[in-house]
């Protein structure tokens, strides 16, 4: 039986040597045949640990737009170039690299990584669980637009708040923000400065966001960048219409503009306001998007995605690894 170990969530920094040795020890004790890691920092740790230990099959998964994410962490300059070089060099030691969108695969190839070693496997969706949770009742409220996600700079929630301030007088509707994060105070201050503080509802973290998604008029994703935004698929499974920025990467692979949602340029406040207003005025259009969304979300069901992972893991071979290192 193949034993697979997974890992994610670390930071490149002074503690890296300690983490490498610790991971090397764990791998020696547990003896997995395959080690799968997620996000670029954990991926680097996975590769370095593997180089210092008994060689195992390693599979690396990229989850978010690399250039934008590294740029947000380090800005332009030496640190960003070092991080990109690390990815370019160390990812070559993997048997396979998983990208969660076609756009992210393109970005990896731009770093010089071999295209034939990069597999696109979308994030999974368990629609039966989501729909069951979405059926739970919520406290009565007025109609609302909803955002669901971490309150971070990447999500560009100020764009949504500004767009909402443009349409607030035309519609008797609130803006509900579900999530926690370091941007919360600034977002509250922004809503107050635009005189819409009483109409922007900060719900905080909700263990079941789906019930709020199901009862929303529109779900909005205003992000500057993503990897593959699950929230759009979850919204489709919940039966809510969508407006999203055309950010890298994922929205344009999930949404066909005008068919199952609306897409606006990144950072376009006016375009976002127009798109939200269009959906709020047109109930038939919202219902059409919901119907198409249900159809589209089915191809991302968890069972199909798990099969892709199983095939990739069990088809990996040491021969492939040695060939890859020569690429």
TORVEX-912886 format. One record per residue (C-alpha): z, x negated, y negated; residue in one letter. Coordinates in nm, 4 decimals, always signed. Example, Ala and Ser with C-alpha at 12.3 -4.5 7.8 and 13.67 -1.06 7.14 Angstrom:
BEGIN
+----------+----------+----------+---------+
:       up :     east :    north : residuo :
+----------+----------+----------+---------+
:  +0.7800 :  -1.2300 :  +0.4500 :       A :
:  +0.7140 :  -1.3670 :  +0.1060 :       S :
+----------+----------+----------+---------+
END
This chain:
BEGIN
+----------+----------+----------+---------+
:       up :     east :    north : residuo :
+----------+----------+----------+---------+
:  +0.0000 :  +0.0000 :  +0.0000 :       X :
:  -0.0845 :  -0.1280 :  -0.3468 :       X :
:  +0.2174 :  -0.1510 :  -0.5753 :       X :
:  +0.1331 :  -0.1093 :  -0.9420 :       X :
:  +0.3596 :  -0.2107 :  -1.2292 :       X :
:  +0.3056 :  -0.0764 :  -1.5798 :       X :
:  +0.4306 :  -0.2055 :  -1.9132 :       X :
:  +0.3972 :  -0.1280 :  -2.2829 :       X :
:  +0.5770 :  -0.1682 :  -2.6121 :       X :
:  +0.6553 :  -0.5202 :  -2.7351 :       X :
:  +0.5996 :  -0.7328 :  -3.0433 :       X :
:  +0.4374 :  -1.0749 :  -3.0780 :       X :
:  +0.7005 :  -1.2999 :  -3.2326 :       X :
:  +0.9660 :  -1.5696 :  -3.1754 :       X :
:  +1.1030 :  -1.3805 :  -2.8757 :       X :
:  +0.7700 :  -1.4032 :  -2.6895 :       X :
:  +0.8591 :  -1.7092 :  -2.4732 :       X :
:  +1.1740 :  -1.5336 :  -2.3535 :       X :
:  +0.9783 :  -1.2169 :  -2.2756 :       X :
:  +0.7141 :  -1.4129 :  -2.0852 :       X :
:  +0.9749 :  -1.5809 :  -1.8636 :       X :
:  +1.1593 :  -1.2541 :  -1.8115 :       X :
:  +0.8417 :  -1.0728 :  -1.7102 :       X :
:  +0.7445 :  -1.3624 :  -1.4830 :       X :
:  +1.0816 :  -1.3327 :  -1.3079 :       X :
:  +1.0503 :  -0.9547 :  -1.2690 :       X :
:  +0.7010 :  -0.9869 :  -1.1261 :       X :
:  +0.8225 :  -1.2490 :  -0.8781 :       X :
:  +1.1078 :  -1.0218 :  -0.7678 :       X :
:  +0.9071 :  -0.7008 :  -0.7451 :       X :
:  +0.5815 :  -0.8470 :  -0.6174 :       X :
:  +0.3296 :  -0.5930 :  -0.7518 :       X :
:  -0.0338 :  -0.6345 :  -0.6576 :       X :
:  -0.1553 :  -0.4956 :  -0.9900 :       X :
:  +0.0051 :  -0.5065 :  -1.3354 :       X :
:  -0.1262 :  -0.2603 :  -1.5942 :       X :
:  -0.0281 :  -0.3013 :  -1.9588 :       X :
:  -0.0898 :  -0.0907 :  -2.2686 :       X :
:  -0.1433 :  -0.1948 :  -2.6335 :       X :
:  -0.2558 :  -0.5403 :  -2.7440 :       X :
:  +0.0846 :  -0.7077 :  -2.7744 :       X :
:  +0.1970 :  -0.6001 :  -2.4271 :       X :
:  -0.1466 :  -0.7009 :  -2.3005 :       X :
:  -0.1063 :  -1.0558 :  -2.4360 :       X :
:  +0.2386 :  -1.0767 :  -2.2766 :       X :
:  +0.0948 :  -0.9563 :  -1.9460 :       X :
:  -0.1783 :  -1.2223 :  -1.9463 :       X :
:  +0.0491 :  -1.5124 :  -2.0486 :       X :
:  +0.3098 :  -1.4213 :  -1.7891 :       X :
:  +0.0426 :  -1.3951 :  -1.5233 :       X :
:  -0.0962 :  -1.7393 :  -1.6071 :       X :
:  +0.2493 :  -1.8890 :  -1.5439 :       X :
:  +0.3145 :  -1.7072 :  -1.2175 :       X :
:  +0.1495 :  -1.6169 :  -0.8896 :       X :
:  -0.1831 :  -1.4720 :  -0.9959 :       X :
:  -0.1963 :  -1.0935 :  -0.9720 :       X :
:  -0.4600 :  -0.8421 :  -1.0680 :       X :
:  -0.4083 :  -0.7388 :  -1.4266 :       X :
:  -0.5637 :  -0.4459 :  -1.6083 :       X :
:  -0.5318 :  -0.4184 :  -1.9852 :       X :
:  -0.5520 :  -0.0916 :  -2.1762 :       X :
:  -0.6325 :  -0.0615 :  -2.5462 :       X :
:  -0.5060 :  +0.2583 :  -2.7065 :       X :
:  -0.5827 :  +0.2361 :  -3.0786 :       X :
:  -0.8492 :  +0.0996 :  -3.3138 :       X :
:  -0.7930 :  -0.2766 :  -3.2984 :       X :
:  -0.9195 :  -0.3956 :  -3.6366 :       X :
:  -0.7456 :  -0.1166 :  -3.8291 :       X :
:  -0.4211 :  -0.1494 :  -3.6343 :       X :
:  -0.3992 :  -0.5269 :  -3.6737 :       X :
:  -0.5003 :  -0.4942 :  -4.0376 :       X :
:  -0.2216 :  -0.2417 :  -4.0947 :       X :
:  +0.0293 :  -0.4793 :  -3.9319 :       X :
:  -0.0789 :  -0.8091 :  -4.0858 :       X :
:  -0.3270 :  -0.7360 :  -4.3628 :       X :
:  -0.6346 :  -0.9529 :  -4.4080 :       X :
:  -0.6038 :  -1.3257 :  -4.3609 :       X :
:  -0.4823 :  -1.5840 :  -4.1130 :       X :
:  -0.2464 :  -1.3601 :  -3.9114 :       X :
:  -0.5145 :  -1.0987 :  -3.8563 :       X :
:  -0.7655 :  -1.3640 :  -3.7449 :       X :
:  -0.5107 :  -1.5189 :  -3.5085 :       X :
:  -0.4375 :  -1.1802 :  -3.3499 :       X :
:  -0.8082 :  -1.1058 :  -3.3014 :       X :
:  -0.8625 :  -1.4522 :  -3.1518 :       X :
:  -0.5748 :  -1.3982 :  -2.9091 :       X :
:  -0.7331 :  -1.0747 :  -2.7903 :       X :
:  -1.0756 :  -1.2375 :  -2.7575 :       X :
:  -0.9401 :  -1.5320 :  -2.5555 :       X :
:  -0.6672 :  -1.3819 :  -2.3393 :       X :
:  -0.8347 :  -1.0518 :  -2.2490 :       X :
:  -1.0904 :  -1.2565 :  -2.0524 :       X :
:  -0.8293 :  -1.3165 :  -1.7839 :       X :
:  -0.8099 :  -0.9469 :  -1.6947 :       X :
:  -0.9860 :  -0.7863 :  -1.4017 :       X :
:  -1.0642 :  -0.4845 :  -1.6165 :       X :
:  -1.0047 :  -0.3580 :  -1.9687 :       X :
:  -0.9590 :  +0.0120 :  -2.0308 :       X :
:  -1.0654 :  +0.1595 :  -2.3646 :       X :
:  -0.9606 :  +0.5164 :  -2.4392 :       X :
:  -1.2786 :  +0.5930 :  -2.6349 :       X :
:  -1.6381 :  +0.4757 :  -2.6620 :       X :
:  -1.5727 :  +0.3620 :  -3.0168 :       X :
:  -1.2896 :  +0.1395 :  -2.9007 :       X :
:  -1.5120 :  -0.0056 :  -2.6280 :       X :
:  -1.7680 :  -0.0963 :  -2.8939 :       X :
:  -1.4982 :  -0.2709 :  -3.0943 :       X :
:  -1.3915 :  -0.4746 :  -2.7915 :       X :
:  -1.7508 :  -0.5851 :  -2.7315 :       X :
:  -1.7699 :  -0.6888 :  -3.0970 :       X :
:  -1.4947 :  -0.9378 :  -3.0157 :       X :
:  -1.7264 :  -1.0906 :  -2.7564 :       X :
:  -1.5676 :  -0.9383 :  -2.4467 :       X :
:  -1.8128 :  -0.8590 :  -2.1636 :       X :
:  -1.9240 :  -0.4975 :  -2.1788 :       X :
:  -1.9425 :  -0.4637 :  -1.8003 :       X :
:  -1.5695 :  -0.5342 :  -1.7733 :       X :
:  -1.4709 :  -0.2569 :  -2.0154 :       X :
:  -1.4202 :  +0.0925 :  -1.8750 :       X :
:  -1.3804 :  +0.4006 :  -2.0928 :       X :
:  -1.1127 :  +0.6303 :  -1.9536 :       X :
:  -1.0034 :  +0.9070 :  -2.1866 :       X :
:  -0.6418 :  +1.0125 :  -2.2207 :       X :
:  -0.5463 :  +1.2913 :  -1.9787 :       X :
:  -0.4563 :  +1.6508 :  -2.0531 :       X :
:  -0.2343 :  +1.8732 :  -1.8381 :       X :
:  -0.3455 :  +2.2066 :  -1.9812 :       X :
:  -0.1402 :  +2.4207 :  -1.7416 :       X :
:  +0.1854 :  +2.2600 :  -1.8576 :       X :
:  +0.0787 :  +2.2693 :  -2.2225 :       X :
:  -0.0184 :  +2.6356 :  -2.2081 :       X :
:  +0.3067 :  +2.7267 :  -2.0351 :       X :
:  +0.5074 :  +2.5562 :  -2.3094 :       X :
:  +0.2828 :  +2.7030 :  -2.5787 :       X :
:  +0.3704 :  +3.0535 :  -2.4581 :       X :
:  +0.7328 :  +3.0125 :  -2.5640 :       X :
:  +0.8338 :  +3.2208 :  -2.8644 :       X :
:  +0.9029 :  +3.0717 :  -3.2054 :       X :
:  +1.1175 :  +3.2035 :  -3.4857 :       X :
:  +0.9254 :  +3.4430 :  -3.7077 :       X :
:  +0.7496 :  +3.2739 :  -3.9943 :       X :
:  +0.4690 :  +3.3223 :  -4.2433 :       X :
:  +0.1201 :  +3.1930 :  -4.1508 :       X :
:  +0.0953 :  +2.8161 :  -4.1533 :       X :
:  -0.1270 :  +2.5118 :  -4.1122 :       X :
:  +0.0232 :  +2.2484 :  -3.8836 :       X :
:  +0.0267 :  +1.8701 :  -3.8481 :       X :
:  +0.1782 :  +1.7169 :  -3.5346 :       X :
:  +0.2447 :  +1.3447 :  -3.5029 :       X :
:  +0.4427 :  +1.0455 :  -3.6216 :       X :
:  +0.5021 :  +1.0299 :  -3.9951 :       X :
:  +0.3416 :  +0.6897 :  -4.0408 :       X :
:  +0.0930 :  +0.5422 :  -4.2854 :       X :
:  -0.1796 :  +0.5460 :  -4.0198 :       X :
:  -0.1744 :  +0.9273 :  -4.0111 :       X :
:  -0.2404 :  +0.9565 :  -4.3888 :       X :
:  -0.0386 :  +1.2758 :  -4.4255 :       X :
:  -0.0554 :  +1.2488 :  -4.8085 :       X :
:  -0.4246 :  +1.3388 :  -4.7708 :       X :
:  -0.3262 :  +1.6662 :  -4.6052 :       X :
:  -0.0545 :  +1.7424 :  -4.8608 :       X :
:  -0.2959 :  +1.6839 :  -5.1492 :       X :
:  -0.5607 :  +1.9014 :  -4.9808 :       X :
:  -0.3037 :  +2.1747 :  -4.9265 :       X :
:  -0.2071 :  +2.1613 :  -5.2945 :       X :
:  -0.5696 :  +2.2386 :  -5.3825 :       X :
:  -0.5876 :  +2.5564 :  -5.1709 :       X :
:  -0.2274 :  +2.6750 :  -5.2051 :       X :
:  -0.3012 :  +2.9369 :  -5.4705 :       X :
:  -0.5826 :  +3.0998 :  -5.2732 :       X :
:  -0.3937 :  +3.1528 :  -4.9482 :       X :
:  -0.0505 :  +3.2889 :  -4.8648 :       X :
:  +0.0176 :  +3.0153 :  -4.6130 :       X :
:  +0.2573 :  +2.7246 :  -4.5562 :       X :
:  +0.2054 :  +2.3703 :  -4.4324 :       X :
:  +0.4226 :  +2.2766 :  -4.1349 :       X :
:  +0.4747 :  +1.9088 :  -4.0489 :       X :
:  +0.6114 :  +1.8291 :  -3.7040 :       X :
:  +0.7318 :  +1.4755 :  -3.6431 :       X :
:  +0.9571 :  +1.1991 :  -3.7643 :       X :
:  +0.8810 :  +0.8613 :  -3.9147 :       X :
:  +0.9333 :  +0.6139 :  -4.1934 :       X :
:  +0.7043 :  +0.8018 :  -4.4341 :       X :
:  +0.9114 :  +1.1214 :  -4.4390 :       X :
:  +1.0981 :  +1.0650 :  -4.7658 :       X :
:  +0.7806 :  +0.9718 :  -4.9501 :       X :
:  +0.6061 :  +1.2805 :  -4.8134 :       X :
:  +0.8895 :  +1.5057 :  -4.9253 :       X :
:  +0.8803 :  +1.3458 :  -5.2699 :       X :
:  +0.5025 :  +1.3940 :  -5.2865 :       X :
:  +0.5291 :  +1.7630 :  -5.1993 :       X :
:  +0.7934 :  +1.8059 :  -5.4685 :       X :
:  +0.5848 :  +1.6273 :  -5.7306 :       X :
:  +0.2932 :  +1.8631 :  -5.6546 :       X :
:  +0.5214 :  +2.1664 :  -5.6894 :       X :
:  +0.4701 :  +2.2716 :  -5.3273 :       X :
:  +0.8016 :  +2.1539 :  -5.1874 :       X :
:  +0.8985 :  +2.5098 :  -5.0973 :       X :
:  +0.5766 :  +2.5590 :  -4.8990 :       X :
:  +0.5753 :  +2.2335 :  -4.7011 :       X :
:  +0.8039 :  +2.2708 :  -4.3990 :       X :
:  +0.9337 :  +1.9519 :  -4.2375 :       X :
:  +1.0361 :  +2.0554 :  -3.8875 :       X :
:  +1.1213 :  +1.7071 :  -3.7652 :       X :
:  +1.0801 :  +1.6102 :  -3.4011 :       X :
:  +1.0238 :  +1.9077 :  -3.1684 :       X :
:  +1.0541 :  +1.8648 :  -2.7927 :       X :
:  +0.8001 :  +2.1466 :  -2.7543 :       X :
:  +0.5442 :  +2.1219 :  -3.0342 :       X :
:  +0.2925 :  +2.3319 :  -2.8418 :       X :
:  +0.4506 :  +2.6655 :  -2.9285 :       X :
:  +0.4087 :  +2.5798 :  -3.2965 :       X :
:  +0.0528 :  +2.4647 :  -3.2403 :       X :
:  -0.0388 :  +2.7886 :  -3.0626 :       X :
:  +0.0878 :  +3.0013 :  -3.3525 :       X :
:  -0.0781 :  +2.7985 :  -3.6280 :       X :
:  -0.3901 :  +2.9124 :  -3.8099 :       X :
:  -0.5325 :  +2.5594 :  -3.8205 :       X :
:  -0.4242 :  +2.2178 :  -3.6891 :       X :
:  -0.5169 :  +1.9222 :  -3.9084 :       X :
:  -0.5448 :  +1.5540 :  -3.8190 :       X :
:  -0.5821 :  +1.3495 :  -4.1422 :       X :
:  -0.5589 :  +1.0011 :  -3.9822 :       X :
:  -0.7164 :  +0.6818 :  -4.1131 :       X :
:  -0.7552 :  +0.5512 :  -3.7568 :       X :
:  -0.6714 :  +0.6415 :  -3.3979 :       X :
:  -0.7607 :  +0.5278 :  -3.0482 :       X :
:  -0.8102 :  +0.8657 :  -2.8892 :       X :
:  -0.6079 :  +1.1441 :  -3.0524 :       X :
:  -0.4535 :  +1.3550 :  -2.7762 :       X :
:  -0.3296 :  +1.6050 :  -3.0311 :       X :
:  -0.6851 :  +1.7365 :  -3.0739 :       X :
:  -0.7178 :  +1.8103 :  -2.7014 :       X :
:  -0.3694 :  +1.9606 :  -2.6961 :       X :
:  -0.4635 :  +2.1842 :  -2.9878 :       X :
:  -0.7710 :  +2.3033 :  -2.7987 :       X :
:  -0.5579 :  +2.3789 :  -2.4916 :       X :
:  -0.3160 :  +2.5710 :  -2.7148 :       X :
:  -0.5946 :  +2.7792 :  -2.8656 :       X :
:  -0.5893 :  +2.6636 :  -3.2272 :       X :
:  -0.8851 :  +2.5675 :  -3.4466 :       X :
:  -0.9085 :  +2.2102 :  -3.5758 :       X :
:  -0.9942 :  +2.0072 :  -3.8830 :       X :
:  -0.9957 :  +1.6288 :  -3.8419 :       X :
:  -1.1027 :  +1.3220 :  -4.0307 :       X :
:  -1.3887 :  +1.1314 :  -3.8704 :       X :
:  -1.1645 :  +0.8324 :  -3.8200 :       X :
:  -1.2126 :  +0.5495 :  -3.5735 :       X :
:  -1.1863 :  +0.6376 :  -3.2911 :       X :
:  -1.2017 :  +0.9590 :  -3.0933 :       X :
:  -1.2436 :  +1.2645 :  -3.3150 :       X :
:  -1.6241 :  +1.2475 :  -3.3126 :       X :
:  -1.6160 :  +1.2121 :  -2.9316 :       X :
:  -1.4006 :  +1.5246 :  -2.8986 :       X :
:  -1.5291 :  +1.7426 :  -3.1830 :       X :
:  -1.8863 :  +1.8453 :  -3.2499 :       X :
:  -1.8743 :  +1.9419 :  -3.6162 :       X :
:  -1.9304 :  +2.3135 :  -3.6606 :       X :
:  -1.9228 :  +2.3819 :  -3.2850 :       X :
:  -1.5601 :  +2.3345 :  -3.1791 :       X :
:  -1.4012 :  +2.2101 :  -3.5003 :       X :
:  -1.4678 :  +2.0615 :  -3.8419 :       X :
:  -1.4856 :  +1.6903 :  -3.9271 :       X :
:  -1.4499 :  +1.5414 :  -4.2760 :       X :
:  -1.4804 :  +1.1818 :  -4.3980 :       X :
:  -1.1719 :  +0.9612 :  -4.3887 :       X :
:  -0.9744 :  +0.9858 :  -4.7124 :       X :
:  -1.1753 :  +1.2797 :  -4.8509 :       X :
:  -0.9154 :  +1.5102 :  -5.0077 :       X :
:  -1.1704 :  +1.7572 :  -5.1458 :       X :
:  -1.3621 :  +1.7694 :  -4.8171 :       X :
:  -1.0390 :  +1.8336 :  -4.6288 :       X :
:  -0.9447 :  +2.1156 :  -4.8659 :       X :
:  -1.2899 :  +2.2741 :  -4.8324 :       X :
:  -1.2818 :  +2.2534 :  -4.4512 :       X :
:  -0.9345 :  +2.4058 :  -4.4229 :       X :
:  -1.0265 :  +2.6797 :  -4.6679 :       X :
:  -1.3457 :  +2.7567 :  -4.4754 :       X :
:  -1.1499 :  +2.8154 :  -4.1551 :       X :
:  -0.8796 :  +3.0209 :  -4.3244 :       X :
:  -1.1430 :  +3.2522 :  -4.4717 :       X :
:  -1.3417 :  +3.2942 :  -4.1511 :       X :
:  -1.1451 :  +3.4369 :  -3.8581 :       X :
:  -1.4601 :  +3.4652 :  -3.6460 :       X :
:  -1.5295 :  +3.0946 :  -3.6905 :       X :
:  -1.1729 :  +3.0100 :  -3.5889 :       X :
:  -1.2054 :  +3.2252 :  -3.2765 :       X :
:  -1.5377 :  +3.0620 :  -3.1903 :       X :
:  -1.3824 :  +2.7152 :  -3.2181 :       X :
:  -1.0912 :  +2.8224 :  -3.0000 :       X :
:  -1.3252 :  +2.9514 :  -2.7291 :       X :
:  -1.5317 :  +2.6330 :  -2.7275 :       X :
:  -1.2171 :  +2.4212 :  -2.7410 :       X :
:  -1.0889 :  +2.5714 :  -2.4176 :       X :
:  -1.4166 :  +2.4800 :  -2.2461 :       X :
:  -1.4264 :  +2.1240 :  -2.3755 :       X :
:  -1.0623 :  +2.0450 :  -2.2985 :       X :
:  -1.1187 :  +2.1064 :  -1.9263 :       X :
:  -1.3100 :  +1.7810 :  -1.8758 :       X :
:  -1.0015 :  +1.5840 :  -1.9780 :       X :
:  -0.7754 :  +1.7348 :  -1.7111 :       X :
:  -0.5167 :  +1.4934 :  -1.5742 :       X :
:  -0.6449 :  +1.5103 :  -1.2153 :       X :
:  -0.9856 :  +1.3728 :  -1.3098 :       X :
:  -0.8402 :  +1.0969 :  -1.5283 :       X :
:  -0.5963 :  +0.9900 :  -1.2547 :       X :
:  -0.8905 :  +0.9520 :  -1.0155 :       X :
:  -1.0561 :  +0.7129 :  -1.2605 :       X :
:  -0.7416 :  +0.4994 :  -1.2803 :       X :
:  -0.7056 :  +0.4978 :  -0.9013 :       X :
:  -1.0644 :  +0.3848 :  -0.8551 :       X :
:  -1.0264 :  +0.1078 :  -1.1108 :       X :
:  -0.6997 :  -0.0208 :  -0.9662 :       X :
:  -0.8029 :  -0.0177 :  -0.6026 :       X :
:  -1.1486 :  -0.1621 :  -0.6675 :       X :
:  -1.0124 :  -0.4605 :  -0.8588 :       X :
:  -1.0429 :  -0.7886 :  -0.6641 :       X :
:  -0.9490 :  -1.1507 :  -0.7146 :       X :
:  -1.3183 :  -1.2342 :  -0.6938 :       X :
:  -1.3746 :  -1.0163 :  -0.9989 :       X :
:  -1.0914 :  -1.1930 :  -1.1800 :       X :
:  -1.2327 :  -1.5406 :  -1.1155 :       X :
:  -1.5790 :  -1.4322 :  -1.2238 :       X :
:  -1.4364 :  -1.2751 :  -1.5376 :       X :
:  -1.2581 :  -1.5936 :  -1.6407 :       X :
:  -1.5915 :  -1.7745 :  -1.6283 :       X :
:  -1.7639 :  -1.5099 :  -1.8431 :       X :
+----------+----------+----------+---------+
END
